[in-house]
């Protein structure tokens, strides 16, 4: 088994400091999470056919530790993919916040008053602490999709597990009525765009460095 050198491990821990950019950017989520002058609905007829399934609040709330844990694991596995995923994530957040500021959307949530049980308690907590705005594109979907893309470097078995949980989170957004289908599509589109652009930028930069060294 190959052991990492102390200097290599220190470099990874320093790289993890960049994770602080995510909670800093999340400040803007709270600032924008309210109705603007114009609020739009992107619900389509198919959304009304999707049932409310409270048990999916479990993967929904496990989203944050899942994203954080996956990014930390990526940093130790392959720093290039870690930075590609993290930069794509931060870029996606910025794009999402621009949408929230200029094209605020909202979702109609089900009335869960009178329902008892731990699942409804968690749903009620989410509903009370997260206003029904900032819907398009879905940040839950955006970030989960990026983890699905980034964790391919772990190999088939681990990637299957991370992909499964990423998909569960993505599906949960519509089953607990936090998002509509268009929000999901928007999150995936923004995530793929950012991941590819960052990857292309990394490739171009590395090619330029190699070219410069050969001159």
Protein Blocks (a to p, Z undefined) as FASTA:
>chain_A
ZZddfklmmmmmmmmmmmmmmmmmmmmmmmmmccdfbdcdfbdfklmmpccdfklmmmmm
mmmmmmmmmmmmmmmmommlmmmmmmmmmmmmmmmmmmmmmmccddddddfehiacjklm
mmmmmmmmmccehkbccfklmmmmmmmmmmmmnojklmmmmmmmmmmmmmmmmmnopacf
klmmmmmmmmmmmmmmmmmmmmmmmmmmmmmmmZZ
